[in-house]
Amino acid sequence: MTTPVVEVSNLTKSYRGSTAVDNISFALQENTLYGLLGRNGAGKTTVMSILTAQNFESSGTVRVFGQHPYENASVLSKMCFIRESQKYPDNFRPRHAFRSAAMFFHNWDQQFCDRLVADFELPVERQIKKLSRGQLSAVGVIIGLASRAEITFFDEPYLGLDAVARQVFYDRLLADFSEFPRTIVLSSHLIDEVANLLEHVIVLEHGRILMDCETDDVRGSAFTVMGPRAVVDDFLNGRPVMHREAVGSFASVTVESKLTDRERREAAELGLEIAPVSLQQLIVRRTTSASQSAVGLSSEPTMEAVR
């Protein structure tokens, strides 16, 4: 078994009595595309900041390439951290940012950078402070891709891109990752957009790990059954319910469970409709259940319409 490029054990980060990251442990393997997912304030940026030595852990152990990253040039030179709120000197233009990145990242590919500049139609001579939000996002995306760092963290820098530009980013990312494998971590709220890119997902909620699993293991792990309430309840036969909606005698129930071919045929014979649950829907349902459990509410919510 290969040694992980990142090892985190019992990591906690507190700010003046508030806990941003709460005793989490995980590992990142080389040459893998990860999704670090969760709501705003879940702790995603804090974790990435600690791994890239831009923040400090309150307790726990952090190892990147077997060493602590703080003031460790040999480790930091192998990582690229691109964040939405990336700051640049006031007089910088995109070409200055790319030139600086080329001096820092030993795997920098200038030809790839130039192709990406053309793909995103980026005005490299315009002052960065005068760029639109989408153009500023493109600067970060280009650096993150062209750096080809052994570990690259994208902390939602592509949110400023329009749908077409985001698709360009996803396409270029996948193509380059296939040719030059490395560890890439995407932090995103656009879960449905990035779901097909990811090989492994780590989901944070209130600073704790809610999910840490291979994406292939998640697909097909939940389903929604719709039909007459009594028939639905009888068909589910006590399976743990993640989410329930009901209008009159009609029910739509989401269950985290796998269906056999026999059960699918049985559902069809009963006139029930079975729908898959996307990665985003599954994360939303798990997050909602975890939040309700934290405040002592039922983990099987029911949204009952007024008849």
N, C-alpha and C positions, 0 to 999 in steps of 0.2 A: 504494500500500500504506500502511495506517495505521501511525502510530508506536505502538509498544507502550507500555502504561502502566507496565510493569516491565521493566527490562533488567538482566540479571545476567551478568557476564562473568568467568570464571576465579575464581569465589568460593571461598575457602578459609577455614575456621575451625578453629583448633587450640586445645586446652586442655592445657597442661603436657605437651606431647609427644604427645598423642592428637589425631587429626584427626577432627573431627565432620563437616565438609563438605570435600570434596576436589576442588577445581578444577572447579567446575561452571559451566555457562553455559546460560541459558534466557531466554525472554521470555514475558510475559503480555500478551495483547491485551485491549482494552476490551470490555465487554459479553459476556463469555464465562464459562462455568461450568467451573472446573478441578477436577480431583482431584489432590491431592498425596498420594501413596500410598507405603506402605513399612512395614517392620516397626518395632517399637520400637527406638530407637537409630539409625535410618537417617539421621537428620539433618533431618527434616521441621520440627520445632519450632524448631530452630536457624535454619533458613533463614527461616522466618516472623518470628522474633524480630529478625533482622538487617534484614529488609525494613521492619519497623515501628519501627526505631530502639530496640529494647529490648535489643539486643546489637550487637557490633561485628565486622566482618569482620577476619580476620588479613591477608588480601590479596585482590586482585581489585577489581572495580568493581560498584557497586550504584547503579542509578538508578530512581527512582520519579517518574513524571511529569517525567522529564528531569533530576531533581535528587537529591542525596543526602538521605535522609530525616532524618538526625540533627539534632535541634534546629531542624527546619524546619517551622514551624507551618503554612505553606500546604500542605505535603505531608501532614503528620500529620492535619490536620483532614479529609482526604479518605479516611482509612483507618480501619477498625475491625478490631481483633484480639480475637477471643473464644477463650479457651483453657479447657481442662478445669479447670485449677487457678486459675481467676480469684479474686482476693482483693478483699474489700470491708472497709471499716471495721466494727469490731465492733458499733457501734450502728445500722448501716444496715438499712433495710427495703427490699424491692423497689421501693417507690414512690420512695425516695431515689435508688436506682441509676438508675431511669428518668428522674428529674428531672435528675440530673447528665448523663446521656447526651443529653437534650434540649438542654442548654446547650452541649454540645460539638459535636454533629453537626448541620450546617446543613440536612441533608435529613430530619431526624427527623420521623416521622409519629406523632403521639400517638394518633390514632384507630386506626391500625393496631396500635400498642402495646396499646391497651385491648382490641381484638379478640383479640389473641394471649394476653393475660392470661386472658381468658374461655376461650379454646380449651384452654389448659393448666391451667385451674382453679387459678391461682396465688394464694396468700394474700398480698396485697401489703402487709398491715400486720404480718405476722410478721417478727421479726428474722431477717436472712439467716443468722446463725450457727445458728438453730434450724430452718432448712429441711432437708428431706430432700435426698439427693443428686439425685434427679430434679427436685425443685423448684428447686434451685440451678442445675441445667443449664438449666432453663426460663428463668431470669433471663437467662443469657448468650445463649441462642437468641433471646429476644425483643429484646434490645438489638441483636444482630447483624442481625436482619431489619428492625426498625423504624428503625435508623439510616440505612438506604439509602445507606450510604457508597459512594463511587465504587469502592473496593476493600474487600472484606470477607473476612477470614480466619477460618474456623471450625476451630480446632485440637481436634477431637473433643470439643466441650463437650456434645454430645448423647448421650454414652455412658451418662449416668445416667438417661436417659429410657427408659421401657418401650417395647415394640414399638408400641403404639397411639400414644403421644406422639411417637415418632420418625416415624411415618407422617404425623402432623399437621404436624411440622416440614417434611418433604419436600414435602408438598402445598402448604403456605403458601409455602415457598421458591420452588417452580416457578411458582406463580400470580403471586407478586409480581415475580419475575424477568422474567416475560413482559410484565408491565405497566410495570415500571421496570427496564430492563436495566442491569446494572453488572457489574464483574468480581468474581466470587465464587470463593474457593478453599476447598474442603472437604478437610481432612486426616482420613482415616478408616481404621480397620481393617475396617469393615463394608463391604467392597468390593462384594459382591453387592447390598447394600441401596442403595448410592448409584450403582451403575454406570449405571442408566438416566437419571440426572440429568446426568451429566457429558458435556461436549462435547470435552474434552481431558484427557489424563492425563499426569502427570509422576510417575515411580516412582523412588524413591531406594533404594539398597542400599549400606550401608557408606559413606555420604556421597557416593556417586557417582550419576549419573543412569543408570538402567537402561533406562527408556523415556521418550520425550517425543513423543507423537503424538496425533492426533485419535482420538477414541473410535470413530468410524465405520471408521477404518482398521484398528482392532484386531479389531472384530467379524468373525468368519469367517476370521481369519488363522491359526487353528489348529484341529485336529480330533483326535479320538481314534478309532482303529479297533480293533475287537475281533473275535476269532475264532481259528481254529487258527493256532498260531504260524507254521508254514511258509507258510501262505496269506497271513497278515498281512505277513510279511517280504517275500514275493515281490511283493505288491501295493504296498508302500511303495517298493520298488526303490531303496534307498540314500538316501531323504530323511533329512535330519538329525532325529534323535530327541531330543525334550525329556525324555520320561519313558517308562519301560517297566516293566510289571508282568507276571509270568508265573506261572501255576499249572498245573503239568503241561504239557500240550500247548496250553493256552489262553493267549493273550497279549492284553494291552491296551496299546496304544502311542499316545502323544501326539506329534503332529508339528506343528511350526509351518510351515504351508504352506496354500495354498488348493486346494480341490478343484473340478475342472470338472464339469459335468453328466455328461459322458461317464464320468468316473472314478467318480462316484456310482452310475451304472447298472452299471458294471463291478463295483463292490464288492457291490452287491445280488445280481448274478448269481453271485458267488463265495460268497455266504452270509455276508458280513462285515457287521458293524453299525458304522455311522458315527454319532458323537455330537459335537455342537458343544462347544467349550471356552469357558467363561464368562470374563469379564474377571478374576475372582478366581483361577480355576484357571490362567489364562495367567500372571498375575503371580507366583503361587506357583511355577509351573514355571520361569519365567525367573529368579526370585530364587534358587531351589535350584541351578539350573545355574551361576549367577554365583558363588554361595558355594563350590560344589565346585571350580569353575575356579580360584578365588582360593587354595585350599589344595592345588591340584595334583591333584584327583580328576577322574575322567571326567565330562564334561559330558553324558553319556548314561547316567544311572543306571538300574540294573536291580534290581528287588526280586524276588528269586527265592524262591518258597516251597519249603520242604523237602518233598520228595515222601514 
